[in-house]
């Protein structure tokens, strides 16, 4: 059964052949949130990435054990419609969860697995947002037989980290007995500037592939283009239409060279030079180069283009 579980999980974490993929990729090492997923999937967006954590749990006698270091990795799976997380403790324990939001019941369902005790049925937690926290429950009796739940709470969730608390509570949630705490700091494998630079490279790659839909995906839903000699182009449909390449276009080249990138919380700008070429269906090649300025906005952990202006030399 352990091997079967691993086999089932491999497709969720490896390679995707979906044309408009939101899976893990070179440009998106933790995948991307699919805009067609339930909006609640973004509940876990601040956690996406790799975190270095300190884990402290209770001993059977009620005392607190010595803290351990824990690595906690979060990513989007199922083409950006669900979340998977994996943990590694110093003592060799490995575990993970598959997290899906079911719109019909307005709840998160979390299925947990661990190398400590593989089972034929994965235990599940249910719950959702409560204020700024995510709270999940699983029925569990206390040692004295009292009915209750094991309650998990994610709190203080930001782009730099989060806190996790596991505790037993009675059915009325008047009695609380914490058994496990975890404090996590986000590991910035890529700096925010690096993420923007990766987006810039991916934009040029999409241009050279003639992929208008992929180019449009780099913009916010309220993004705007300011092409020279034309009116402002607004919104997803307008941006997609603008980037539709003429029929028969080929031999396309594109390169962006940013000179400066500055970040201000959830906004950033970069400016620099661009160059490229395109050959039409009659074989005529057109070279171009110029200057650009982009304003970025961070949405659900990803940098998107809000304003894009350029002019040719």
N, C-alpha and C positions, 0 to 999 in steps of 0.2 A: 504493500500500500504506500509506503514511503516513496518508492520509486515512481509509482503511479502519480502521486501528488507532484513530484518534481517534473514529470513529463508534461502534466497538464499546465504547469506554470511557465514552462519554457516559452511557448508562443506569446505569452503576455509580456515578456521582458526582452525578447531578442529583436528580430528584424521584421519590419512590416513591408508588404508589397502593395498597400493601399495607395493609389495615386496621390490623393490629397491627405497625406499621413500626418497624424498628430502623435505618433509613437516616438519612442526614444530614437535619436539620430545623432549624427556628428554635430550638427548645428544646434540640436536641442537635446542635450545629454539626459534630461529628465522628462522628455516628452513635452507636449503642449496641451492645454485645455481646449477641447473641441467646442467651438461656439454653439453647436447644436446639442450639446449635453445639457442636462438640467442645470440651472444656474447655481444650485446648491453644491455642485461638484467643486465650485470655487471656494467652498468653505475651507478646504485644506490647502489652498493656493499658497499662503504664506509659509507653509512647511516644506513645499517642494524643494528638493535639493538634498545636501548631505549635512548632517549635524553631528557635532561632538557633544556628548551628554555625560552627566554624572547621575548614576542610578543608585538609589538606596532603598533597600527593602527590609521588612521585619523578619526576625528569626521566629521560629515556632514558639519560643518562650516569651515573645512580646517585645524583646529588645530590638534595637535597630542594628542591622549588620553593617560592616564596613562598606563604604561606597565603592562602586566599580565604575570604570569608564565604559561608555557604550557609544557605538556608532549607529546612527539612525538615518537611513536613506529613504527618500520619498520620491515617487515619480508617477506620471500619468500612464495608464495602460488602457487597453481596449479602445484604441484609436482616440485617446483623450477623453473618454467618457467615464472613467473610473480611476481610482488611486490605489497604488500598491506601495507598501512600506516594508522595509527589512531592517532588522537590528542584529548587531553583533556585540556580545558582552565579553569582557576580559576572561571569564571562566570558560569560554568556548560555546556558550549558549547562543544559538541562532534562532531567530523567529521572524515572523512577518504577518502581514494582514492584507487581504483584498477588501477594498472599501467601495461599495456601490450605493448610490442614492436612488431609491425607488420612488418615483414621483407619485404613484398611485397611493402610497401610504404616507408620503411626506416624511420618510425616515431614511437614515443611513443604516445599512446592514454591513457589519464588519465580520469577516471570517478569519479566524486566527489559526496559525500553524507554528510549530516549534520542533526543534530537534530533541527537546527534552522528553517529549512523549507523543510520537506520532499516533493518530487515532483514525478510525474509519470514518468518523464524522467530525468536521471542523467546527469547533465551538463558535457561536455567533453572538455579537452584541448589536443592540438596536438603540437608536437615539437621533439627536440632531443638535442644531444650534440652540443655545440658551444665552441670550444676551450676546456678549463677545466671545463666549466659550462654546466648545462642542462637548456634549455630555452623552455618554453611551452606557447602556445597562445590559446585564445578563443575570437571570435569576440564579440565586445562590443562597443556600441556608447557612446560618451561622453555626459554629461548632456545637452550640447548645440546642440546635434544632429550630431556632427562630427563622421565620421566612424573611427574605430580603433580597437584595441585589448586590452584585459587585458593580460599582459605579466607576467609570473612567471619565476624567475631565481634562480636556486640553484648554489651557488658558494662556493669557499674555502672548498670544500668537502674533508675531511681527515678522518682518523680513530678516531679522537678526536672531530669532530664536523663539522658544516656547517653553511652557511648563506642562508637566503631565502628572496627574494624581490618580492612583488606584486605591479604592477604599470600599469596605463593606458598609451598606446602609440598610436600615430596616425599611419595610414597605412604605412607611410614611416619611422616610428620610429625616427622621428626628435623631436617630442614632447613627453616628458616623465613626468608623474605625479605619483610619488610613493604614495601608499595608505596604505601599510602594510609592516613591516619588522619583521623578526624573526631571532634571533641569538641562535644557538643550541650548546650544549656541550654534547658529548657522555657520557652516564651513563655506567660505566664499571661494569655491574651486575656481570660479571665474569672477573677476571683479566686475562691477557693473559696466565699466568702460569696455572690458573684454566682451561682454555680452552684446553691447552695441556694435563693436567691431565685427563680431561674428555675424550679426544681422546684416551689416553692410556687405560683407563677402557673399552672404546667401542671396542678397538682393541682386548682385551682379550675376551670380550663377543662374538665377531664375530668368534674368534678362537674356543671357546667352542661350538658355534652353527655350526661349520664346514662350515661357509659361506665364501668361497674363494673370491667371488665377492665383498663382503663387506670389507674384509681385503684389497683387492687391491685398493678400493676406498680411503683408507687413504694415498695413495702415490701420489706424483706429476706424471704427464705424462712422465717426464724424470727421475723418481726416479730410484734408484739403490739399490740392495741388495748385501751384501758381506757375504754369508754363508761360514762357515768353510769347507775347503777341496773342494771347487767348484769354478768355474769361476764366475765373476761378472754377476749378472742378471740385465738386463736393460729394461726399458720401461714398459708400462701398460700390454702388452700381456705377456711378460716374467714374470712379477711379478704375474699376475693372474695364469699362468701355474705353477709357483713355489708353490703357496699356495693351489693348488687343492689337497684335501686330498685323501689318498688311499681309494678305495672302501671298504665299511664295517667298516670304522673307527668309534669309539664310545667312550663314557666315557672320553671325552676330558676335560682337565683342563688346565687353563693358568692364570698366575698372573705375573704382571710386578711391580717392586718396584723401582721407580726412586729415586736416591740419590741426584741429583742436576739437576735443570733446569735453564738455563741462556738464556736470550732473548736479541738480538741485532737487533733492528728495525724489519725488515721483516724476520729475520733468528733467529733460536734458536737451542740449543742442549740440550739433556738430556742423562744421563747415569745412570746405576744401575744394578739391578739383575732381572733375570726372572726365572720362574720355571713352570713346567707343566707335563702333562702325556697324553698318548693316548693309546687306546686299539685297536689292529688290528682285522680283521675279524676272525682270528683264536683264539681270546681271549687272545693273548699275550699283556701284559701291559708294556709300556716303559715310565719310568720317566726321566725327564731331568731338568737341571738347568744350569745357566751360567751368563755371563755378557754381556751387550750390550751398544752401543753408537748410538744415533740417531741424525741426523741433520734435522731440520724442516724448511720449508719455508712457509710464509703466502701468500695465493693466494685468492683474492676476499673475504677477511675477514676470511678465514678458514686456520688453520694450517695443512699442509700436510707434509708427510715424504719425504725428498729428498734423504737422505743417511741412510742406515740401516745396521749396522754391529753387529755381535754377535759371541760369541764362548762359547762352553759348558765347564763346569768344569770337 
